[in-house]
Amino acid sequence: MPNHNKDVGQYGEQLACRYLDDRGYTVLARNWRCRQGEIDIVAADPRGVLRVIEVKTRRSRSHGSGAEAITPQKLARLRRLCGEWLAENPHQGAVQVDVISILLPLRGTPSLEHIAAVGW
């Protein structure tokens, strides 16, 4: 189990990609970057909906869940980043922002919560 924050985040993103793959999503990009920032995961769901996914991985709930870290400012930033992605990668159809919150306890099995359509 990873200990360093960057390693924890990367491990959480791996778990999120495995979760998405198991549910028929196609991961189009991981850690996509532009001048305005980074999108953790861009994926298409089985119905073709483009999902811009923020992954929040925590070792404990002492500072709240990962989903609680998605502020209105963070959501607005994700929307802007999505616009940048779409400028480079045209997509016809629905687009939404999702959050995958992962808890990696020191002991036991990781838990994952997928919150779909947190905003657009």
N, C-alpha and C positions, 0 to 999 in steps of 0.2 A: 504494500500500500504506500503510495507516495506521501512525502511529508512537506516538501517545499511548495509554496503557493502556486508557482508556475506549473510544477509537476502535477499538483492536485487539479488545477484547471485543465491541463492537457488530458489527464486521465478521465476527468468528467466528460470532456468532449468526445473521447473515444467511446465511453459508455453510451453517450447520447447518440452517436452515429450508429452504434450496434443496435440500439433500441429502434431507431428510425428504419434501419435496413430490415430488421425483423418484421416491421409493419408495412413493408412494401414501398417505403419512401426511396427516392433516388437522391443521394447527396450530390449536389452540383458543385459545391465549394465549401472548403473549411478555411477559417481564418483569412477570409477575403479582405484585402486592405485597399484603401484609397486615402487621399489626403485628409478626409474628414474622420477617419477612424477604421474600425474593423467590425465585420460581421462574423460571428462564430461559425454558424452553419447556414448555408442556403440549400434548401432541398425542395423537391417536388413531391407532393403526396400522391397516393395512387389515383386520385381524381384529377391530377394535374394542377392543383392549387400550389402556387409558389409560397414557400414558407421561409421567412427570415427568422432564424432561431437564435435567441440569446441563451447561452448555457451558463448557469450559475451553480458552482459546486462549493459545498461547505463541508467542513469537518465536524461541525456541531451547529446547533440552533441557537447558540448563545447570542448571536447578533442577528437573529431572525432567519427566516428561510431565504433561499436564493431568490425566490420570486418576489419577496418583499424588497429586494434591492432594485427592482425596476421602477424607477421614479418616472414622473411625467417627463422630466428632462431627458432621461435615458430613452424613453419610448419615442420622443420626438427625434432624437439623434438616430435611432434605428430606422425611423421612417425616412430621414434624409439619406442615410446610407443605402437603404433599399432603392431610393430614386437613382443614386449613383450606379448601383448594380444594374438596374433596369436600363440605364442609358448605354451600358456596355453589353448587356445580355437581354435583348428584347424578349418579352414574354406576353403572350396573349392569354388573358384569363385572370382569375382572382389571385390576389396577393394578400398575405396576412403575416403578422408578427406573432411568434410563439415564444414561450419561455420553457426551457427544460431545467428544472431545479433538482439538483442531486445532493443527497446527503451521504457522505462517506464516513461512517462512524469508525472509531479506532478499532472496535471489535464488531463483528457481525457483517451482515450483508448490506451493500449500498441500497439506498432507496431512490427512486426516480419519480418525479411528477412532471407530466407534460401538460402545460396550460396553453391551450390553443386559442388563437385569435384574441390576444391581450389588447390589441388595438390596431387600427390602421388609419 
